[in-house]
Every structure is written in C-alpha cells, then in structure tokens.
C-alpha cells in the first residue's frame, strides 16, 4: 500500500517546518516544571517507588507489574505527597492542574513514568523555546531581481553606497558590467569597464578579462574593481553620472580580494586599501590625503580615465604609500579584512597549512595561523565578539575564538555543498551561511543551534545543476544604517539578486499573553482567518484553528484566551481538528498532510503522526479509546493509535 514510506524520509515534512511556540495566560500561574526542583523530583521518585502501606497501593495495578513499578497515585494521594514534598501551603487548584496535565488519558491516577514523560516534554519545550527565532523576516520567497545587463554572467560582488544619499547598490559582473540600483532594486545606470586604449578604435574598445572583486571607498565616493588583467579600476560614484576615474595597471600578480578602511570619525586621515593576490601576498596602499584625491592628477583626454602604470607609482609618493607583504599563504587569497583597533590584517585561502592568518601590520608579532583540511573558502570576523566564522569545501561552518587556533569552538553541519560565504549578524547573535546550491542557513551563536533554512528559488536554477556564483555572494547591511533603512541581506546567484530583510530583536512572538483587560474574541476582525472551531464541554473552552497555523483556546465564561500555539504546523494552514475521547487531547491536520496531537491543558506537542502523503488532510475523527481515523486528498483512510503514535492500518 502506498505511503510516504516509499520516500527515504517520510518525516521530512516535519523536519523542514518552522518550530511552534506556546503563549500562556499569566493568570494560569507558575507551571509545575518551573516550581519543581531537583530535590523535589528525588523525593517524588522515592514516594512513587516506596508508597505508604495500605489497600490503595494495589488498586488498579496493571496485570504483570512487579513490585511497585506499576504503582499509580490517585488525586488525594498525589496531593498529600506534593504537600509533603513542596510544603503544606501548596494550592489545591495548582495540584489539580498538575494532576490533570500528567493524567492526559483521564485514568484517574498518575504513575512515575507518566510524570517523567510529562516533565521531559515540558523541559524540552522550554529549552527549545529559549532558542531565539531566526533573524530572517521573509516568510516566503524573498524579492528577486534579474540583471539583464550582465549578459548571463555571474555577479562577482555587490557593494552599498550610502554617501551621498540615498542608498544605492552597485553590482559588478564577471565580465566587467557595472550596474547601479536604487534601494528598491530598480536599475538607475549601467557602465562597462574601459578596455585597453591601445586598440585601434577607442570608441569600440572592450574590456577583455574577468573581474575578481570590488569594494566601496565611502570617504572618496569611489568603487575599486580588481580584474585578472592585473589592474585596478576606480569608478567615481559621487554623482548620478557614474564614470571610471583612474585605471591602475601593471601589477606583478592578479589581485583576488579587496578591503578598504577609513576613519569614519576623521575622513581626512589616511585610508587603507588592501589587496590579496593570487600568489598569497598582500598589497597595502595608504592614501595619505584622501580628501584631495588618491593620486597625483595628470591631464588626460576628455572622458578617458587617468592611467597609471604600477611601476610608476613612486611618482605619486606624496599621495599614496605602497607596501607589499609576500607569501602569507600558499594559495590565492580569497578574503581579506582589516581590524583597525588591533592593526591586524586578516586573510584566508584554501590552503591546508595557512587556512586563515591574522598578522599585525608591523610584522613585529608572530601571526596567528589556523590550519584545517581544504582551508577556508570564506570567513567573517567580529571584533566585539572576538569571534571568527569560516566556511569551505568540506561544507562545515566553524566558529573560532580570536586567540585559539588549534580547535574550533563549534562545528555546524547541515550544508550539502560548498559553503561560499558567511556573515555574522551581531544585533541578534546569529550567523548566516550560504552554500553553492543556493541554500541559506541561519545559526545561533550562543547555542550553536540551526534556526532556519531558506532555499532560494532563483530563476537561473535548473534541476540537477549547481548554479554559478561569483566569488562574493553576500552583502550584509546591519546597524548603523541610514534613516528609514531596515537591516537586510543581499545574495547574488549568477545574474540574479535576492533581498532578505532582517529583524533586530533577539526574540519575537515568545513569552506569555499580555494581561491587559479581556482578550479579543474568536471573531476579532484583526486576527487571522478562522479555519475550524470546536467546543470542549469538559474544559468549557472553545478551540479555534486559523489560516496562519495558530491554535487558540478560549474560556467560555470570561472570553479570555488561555493558551495560544503559534506555527502549529509551521507555515501550513490548519484544515481540520478534533478532540480525543478524554477531551484532554487535540488532534490537528494541515494542508501539507501532517497530523499532530496536543495536550490541551498546557499546549505541549505529544505526538507527530506519520504522514500518509503530502496532500491536504480534510477530516479527523476519534474512535473508542485512542484510535484515530484521518482522510484527505490522498484518497486514503489512515488509522492511528494516538497513544503509540503509529499508523496501524491504511486502506483505500
């Protein structure tokens, strides 16, 4: 019989959904899991294993139980034990709530195994809820734009230019096409890098090479672009009329990675341009008086950039100071950063012996060298956190402390292809990593937990093929930002760009319901669309299911919302729900074929039932005891045992 078991992983529908969260009414008081300590649990265990002598010990004992392993406490005995363990002031209402949450099957007694299962669920839920939400705010697919001017060539780098305002993006394609975008990703202007002026017809000369990197030089309103022709192009972006200003050519090796630093507080102070090259060396160019220009001005033909032969750079010594540090790496440098507070240059390569190197500009101190197999394809560093993150061909994301090079703090696994770029988002303590298969993952720094995965559906992706990327897919814009600008991430894949907006708060949607008067009723107009509802006569509550995959429990007498479950089935709409025979458990079905069982007293997820197919569940009904039937667009009837959480029978 056909089920999702024919798939390698029928539970994959649950693994990819957004985790649910609970919001509890503060009027419910402190939960049992919060009030019980380790000492209390030890005393409770002793009470269950060594009960008081009396006839009640043997009542309702299951057949085949040995000794006191099957001993169950009824409410009166449970209340007396809790009073002896916690204290005589424990409230009866709290004990009654505790007893009801453990005795989910309404047998009238609780056992130690049941209590342990309840506490395990509660503590697991609380630990999971303590993990922050992913900073990504994009619920579905992000905004994606096509850069037709790239002529199907990948975007090597995207840089942001905010001065002079407004905010603009400048993308550089592999073939030298420069595109200026506004903040809404509409194209403002395009420009192509100039070719060799020695060509016969200057007006038709083309740039014949590949770009390797680009960097924004904010204080001088330029963008520097490196190419495999062993040169640098400086493009002026100070006005709407973008044009190439200076062409520095004739380097001894190909510059492969760029970094620019200037003192934001004192823009007139010398600024630094760093170039990592294909031979593993670093070039330092200090611009001594950037407010007056980068190089000595020389008369040129109209509309032509100033051309400077690199060996003649000494003629500009009053404007620029040059230095070369060779052989830092044994492979081409793929990233370079500068930390001004420590005067440290940071570089990476795919070398096993010099994967990442932190070295002082003065070279008076021994460098810090990280070594790991296959080296680093990318890295990011945050000075305030003293944290470095690396990614590479082995598909692992590693976290390192500033002064420990022997072993990482954590290794985050989950990517299926090479990690192309990583970024630390400090406002929420999270890490973004992006792999060659256009998969973006979000990780929490403190807990090392995976938070979210977004598979970016770029139009250039083809089934069975890995899309082409530039060397630097990421642009992260985080605070401080221009006014009315939200933190966001720009990702490049071939000739497309995607924008994902970010949150700046560490947590969202968690905690408890606010106690500000009466909660709005189920028909509150500003709430999500209502999909299904039922009445629980035992608890005197109305249960409502909504299109945003949330479940709410409403008190009939007061109209208050006692409990809310958010993202009950991730982002998939709830389609149906029912109660079990005890009215203590809620079973919900969703549009993606998933079915879950919930404890109505505390919102704990008791079971996830194996999906029959990934099509919509349209009906659920409970039979005697713990039997459940489900139907849907799969055109099959599935029978479950809720207690065992297994599919017992499937039939057409």
N, C-alpha and C positions, 0 to 999 in steps of 0.2 A: 504493500500500500504506500502511496506517495506521501511523503512528508518532507520537511526541510532536512531530515536526516541524510537525504541524498546530497545535500550540501556538506562541505567539510566541517562547517561550523554553524549549526542551526541557531546557536545563541548569539551570533554576531549582531543581530538586531538590538540586543540589549547592550552590547559592548560599545557601540558607537553612539548611543544616545546621551543627551545631556543629563547628568545626575539630578535626581529630585531633591527637594528640600522641604522641611516642615516649618510651619509658623503656628505656634501655640498661643492660646489666650492666656495672658498672665494671671487671670483670675483662677486658673486651674491649680495654681500653687506650684511648689517645688516638686519636680519629678522624683520618683523613687531612686532612679540612678544617681541623682545629684545628692540625695540625703544619705545614702548608704556608703559607709567607709569600708576599708579592707577588714578592719576589726569586726564590724557588723556582719560582714559576709562570712567570716570564720565562725562566729557564734551561731549564725543561721545554719551553716552547714552542720555544726555539731547538733543543733536541735533537730534537724531532719534525720541525721544518722542515729541519734540516741533519743528518741521521743520518750515522753513521760509514759509510765506504765498505766495501762487502763484499757478498757474494751475498745475505745475509739481507735487504737493503734491498728487493729486488724480489720476495721471496717473498710469495705470497698477495695481491699487489696487485690490486685490482679493475680490471676492464677499463674503459678510458675515463678512468682517473685521469691527471692531468697532473702532472709533476714529482714532488714529494714530498708532495702534498696527501693522497694516499691511503695514505701510509706507516703501517704498523702495527707496534708493538713486541711481540715475544713476551716471555714472563716473564723470561727470562735477561737480555735486553737492557734491559727495563724496570727490573729490579733494579740493573743496573750504572749506568744513568742516574740513578736515585734516590740511589745511593751517591755518585755524583759531585756531585749537586746538594745533598743534605742532609748527607751525611757518611758515612764508612765504617762508622760504628757502627750504622747503621740495621738493625733486626732483620728477618730473613727472614720471620718469621711476620707482621709488620706489612706488609711489601711484598706478601706473598701475599694477605693480606686486602684490601689496597688494589687489587691487580690484579683480584681476584675481584669486588669491588664495581663496578668500572668495566666489566669484561667480563661484562656481565649475560647476554649471549647465548651464552656459552661458545664463542667462536670461536677462543680461544687467543691472541688478540692485542688490543691496545687502540690506538686512534687518538686524535689530539689532539681531534677533535670529540667523541668519546665522553667523554674526560676532562673537557672543558668542560661537557658536558651534566650529567655526574655532579656536578661541583662547583657548578654553578648550582642544581641541585636541593637539594644539601646546604646551601648558604648561604641559599637561600630558606627552607628548612625551619627552619633555626636562627634566622633573623630573625623568622619567624612565631611560633616557639616563645617568643621573648623578649617577645612582646606578652602582657601579663597576661590572665588569664581575667576574664570579666565577674563583677562582684560579686554578681549575682543568683544565689541558690541554688535558686530554684524551677525544677524541671526541666520540669514540665508546666504546666498552668494553675494560677494562684495561688488562694488562698482568696477567694471572692467572697460577699458578703452583701448582702441586699436590705433597704432601709429602707422598709418599707411605710407608715410614718407620714408620709413625705414627700408622699404622695398624687401620685406621678408627677412631682413637681417635682425639679429637679436639686439636688444638694448643692453649696452655694457654697464652703464651707470646712470642713475637719476640723482640729481642734486637739487636742493631747495635754495632759492634766493628770496630773502625777505627784505633786503635793503638795497635800493629804496623800495618802500612798499608799493603795491600789495604783494602778497606771497605768490611766487611763481615757481614752477618746476622746470628744469632743463634736463632733457634726456639726450644721451649720446649713443648713437647706434654703432655697431661694429664697423660699418663702412664709412663712418665719419659724418653721418647726418645728425644735425643738432636741431632739436625741436623744443620750442618754448611753450609751456602750458600755463593756464591760469589755475587758481586753486580748485576750480570745478572740473579740471582736466579737459578744457577746451583749448585747441591749438591756437596760439597767438602768432607765431612766426616760425619759420624754418630757415636753416642755413646749412651749407655744406662746407667742410673744411677745405681750405685752399690747397691746390696741388703744387707741383714743382714749377716755379716761374720760368725755368729754362725751356719749357715746352714751347713749341713753335707758335701756337695761337694762345695767348694768355687768357683770352676770354673763355676758352673752352677747356682749359686745363682742369684735370680732375685729380682728386686725392686718391692715390693708389696705395692703399695699405689698410691696416686694421687698427682700430683704437684699442687701447688696453685698460685705461682708467680715466676718470675725470674727478675734479674736486673744485668746490666753490671757494673763492677767495673773497670773503664777505667785505673786508675793510677796504678793498680796492675795486670792488664791483666787477670782478672777472671770474671766469671759469677756466681752469687749466686742464688741458686734454693731452694725454700721452698716447703715442702710437708706436707700432712696431717698426716705423721708419727711423727710430732712434731720435725722436724730436718731441717738443712740447709746443702746443698751440694755446695761446692766451686769448680768450674771447671776451670782449667787453660786453657786459650786460647791464650797464648803468642806466641805459635809456631803453625805450621801446625799439630803437634801431640797433639790433644786435649785430656785431661785426667782429671779425678777427683782428686783434690789435698787434700782437707780437708772435713771431714764429722763431723759436729757439731750436736749432737743428745741429746735428753732428755729434750727438752723444756717443761715447765709446761702446755703450751697450743699450739694450732696449729697456726703457722704464716700464715696469709692470704694475706698480701700485703707487698711489699718491696719498699724501696727507698734508693738510695746511693748518697752521696755527697762528693766531694773532691775539694780542691782548685786547679783550673786549672793553676793558675799562680805559685803556690808553691806546687807541687805534694808531697813534703816530709812532709808537715804539716799534722796533724792528720785528718783522714777522718771519715765519719759517715755512719753507716748502720742502717736504721730504719726498724723495723718490726712491723706491725699492726697485732693483733691476733684475734682469734675467740671470745674472751671474752671482746673485746672493749678496750684493753690496747695496749700500745706502748712500744717496747723494743729499747733501744739506745745502740749501740755498737760503741764506739770510738776506732779506730785503731791508736795507739799512734805513731807508726813509720812504716808506710805502706811500705816504700822503703826497709825495712829489712824483711818484712813478716807480716802476720796477726796474727799468733800465734807462741808460742814457739815451735821450731822444736823438734820432737820426732822420734826416729828411728822406722821405720815400715818395713814390708815385702815389697819386690820389687813388684811394680805395684799396691800396695794397698794404698788407701788414708789414711791420718792421721786421726784417730778417736778421737774425744774429747767429753767427757761426759759433758753436760751443767753444772751440779752442780760443776764440777771441773774447771770451767772457771777461778776461782780465782788464780789457779796456773799459769795463763798467764797474770797476772796483769801488768807486765812490758811491755806487747804488746797490751793489749786491756782493755778498761774500760767499764763496763756494768752498765746500769740503767734501771729500769722498772717503767713506769707510768701507773697504772691500772685504769680501769673503766672510761675511757674517753667517751666511747659510751656504749649503752645498747644492741647493736647488733654487729656482727662481722665487723671489719673494712675492707672495700673493696678498699680503696685507701689511700695512704699516700704520702705526699710531704714535702719538706723542703725548706724554704726560708732563705738562709744564711745571707742576708743583715739585716733582722729583727730578726734572730734567732728564727724563728717561725716554728712549726710543724703543718701541715695541714692534717686532716683526715676526712674521710666520712664513713657513714654507712646508712643502710636502716631504721634507727630509726626515728620516728616522732619527738622526742624531742631533739635528737642530730644528726641531718642530716649531718651537716658539722661543724667541730670545728677547729678554729685557736688558738693555745696556744703557749706561749713563753716557751722555753726550761727550763728557770729558774723557771717557775711557780710563779713568783713574780707579774705577771699581770693577771687580770681577762681574761679568754678566750673569744673569740668571737664565739657565737653559733648560727647557722642558723637552724631554725625549719620549716619543711614543711611536708605535708602529704606524707606518704610512703617513705620519706627520699630520699637519693641520691644513685643511682647505680654507678655513676661515677662523676668526676669533674676534671676541669683543672684550673690553676691559672697562671696569667701573672703579674709579679711584676711591670713592667714599665707601664702597662695599669691600674694597680690596679683593675683588672677585674677577677672575678671568674665565671665559667660556670658550671652548673650542669645538669645532666640528670638522669632519673629514670623510675620507673614502670608506672608512670602516663603519659608517652610519651611526656612530655613537656621539652623543653630546656630553662633553666632560666639563665639570666645574673644578676650578683650581683656586687655591689661595695665593696671595701675592708672593709669599716667600717660601713656599713649599713646592719643589719641582719634582719630587720623587713619585708621588702618587696623587690622583685627583681626590677631591672631597666627595664627589659622586659621579657616577657614570649613568647617563639617562639613555635608555634603549627604547626603540619604538619605530625609528625610521627604517624604511625598506630599501632606500637608495642613498647615494652620497649626499651628505649634508653640505649645501652650498653656502649658507650664510646663517649667522646667529646674531642676536641683538639682546642686550639687557635693558629691560624697561623698569627702571628703579622705582617710579612712583607707586607701583603695586608689588614690587619684589618678584617679577616674573621674567621669564626668558622666552624669546621667540626663536624657533629654528625652522629652517626651510630646506627641503630636500629636492633632488633632481626630478622627482615625479610630481612636482607642484603640490606637495603636501606641507602645510604649515602646522606646527605643533606649538602649544603653549605649556610651559612648565613653571611650577612654583619653586622659588629659590630656597626657601627655608625648609620645606618638607620634601623637596625633590620629587613631588608628585606630578604626573601628567595631568593637565587640566582640560585640554581641548585639542581636537584635530580638525583642521579645515582643509578639505581637498578642493583646491582652487580649480574651477572648471573653465580654464582658458580655452577660447575657440580654436587655438592652434594645437591643442592636444588631440592626438589620434590614438585609437585603441591599439595597445600592444607596442606603442612607441614612446620613448622618453623625449619630452620636448626640449628644444635647445634653449639654453640660458646664457646670459652674459656672465662676466666674472663677478659682478657685484649686484645680486638681485634685490637687496634690501635698501630702503631708505626709511629710517625711523625718525619721526618728528615728535619729540617729547618736550615737556616743560623745561625751561621757559619758552613760550611761544608768542607770536604776535597776537594782538587782540582779536577776539572772536574766531580763534583758530583752535580746533579740537585736536588732541593728540591722535596721530594716525600712522599707519604703516603703508608704504607704497612698495609693491612687489612687481618685478619685471619678469616676464616669461616670453621669450622670442620677441615679437614686435607688439606685445600687449602689456598694459599696465593695470594693476588692480589696487584699489584703495580700501583699507580696512580701518575703521575707526576704533579708538581705544577708550577705555574708562580710566579715570584717575583715582577712583576709590578702590580700596583693597577688597571690600566686600559689598555685595549687592543682593537685595532680596532675602537676606537671612534674618535671624533673630526671632522676635515674637510679635504677635499682633499688638498694635497700639491700643491702649485702653482710653480712648478719647470719646466718651459717650457711646452710643449704640452703633454697632457696625451696620453698614448698609445691607438691606435685604437682598435675597437672591435675584430680584428683578431690578436691581440698581442699574440705571441706564449706562453708567460709565464703565461697567465691568465687561469682561469678555463674554462672547456669545454663549448662551446656555445650550448644551447638547443633550443632557439627560438629567433626570432627578428621580429620587425615590424617598419614601418615608420609612424611618426606623422606629417602629412602635415601642420597642423595648427601651431604647435610649431617649425616645421622644425628640428625635432630631431629623432634620431634612438634609439629605446628602445631594449635592449638585455637582455635575461634571461639566467642564467648559471646553470651548474650542482651543484655548491656549494650553491644553493639557494640565489644567489645575482641577483639584477637587476641594470642595468646601463643606464643612459640617456646621449646620446652623441649629441653635437651640430654639425650639418652637415657642417656648413661653416668653423668652426675653428677646428673641430676634438677633442675639449675638452670634458671631461666628466663633466657634470654639476651636476649630482646627482648620488649617489650610495646607494642602500638599501642592507644591509647585513643580512643574515639569514631571508630572507623574509618569508619563510615557515619553520623556524627552521633549521634543518639539512636535510630536504627532498628536493629532486631535483625538480626544476621547469619543468613542462611538456608542458604548453601552456599559452598563454596570448592574450588579445585583448583590444581594446580601446572602450570606450562608444561613443555615437553619438556626444558628445561635444568635443571629443578628449582631455578632461581635466582629465579623469579618466582612470586608467589602472586596468584591472582585470587579476589576475594571478591564475593558477591552479597548483597543485603539485601532486607528486606521492602518497601521503598519503590521497588524497581525499579532501584536504582543498582548499578553494577559498577565495581570499582576493581582496578588492577594495582599490586602492591607489590614492592619489592626485598627479598627475604628476608634478605639479608646485613646491611642497615642500617635497614630499616623505611621507606625513602623511598617516597612515593607516585609511581609512574612515570606512570600514566595514569588518567584518569577516562573511562569509556566512555559514549557517548550512550545514555540510557535508551530502551527501546522504548515502555514505558508506565510508569505509576507504581504498577504492581502487583508482587507478590512474585516474585522470581527463585528458582526451585526447583532448577535444575540447571545446572552448568557443566562443560564438558569441552574439553580441548585436543586439536587435531588435529596434523598434521605442522607443523613449523616454528612459525609464530606465529599460526596460525588458532585461533579460539575459537568454540564454539557455546554459546548460552545458551537456556534455556527457562524458562517460568514461567506464572503465572496470566494472562498476556497472551494465551495460546493461540497464540503465535507462536514460531518458531525464528529467532534472530538470529545472524548470523555476523560475527565481528570479526577484524580484523588487529591483533594486540596491538602490534606494532611501530609501525604507523601510527596506532593508537588511533582507528580509524574503523569504522563499520558498513559492511561490504562487501555484505551480502545479507540480505534479510528475506523470509521466506516463511511461509505458513500450514502 
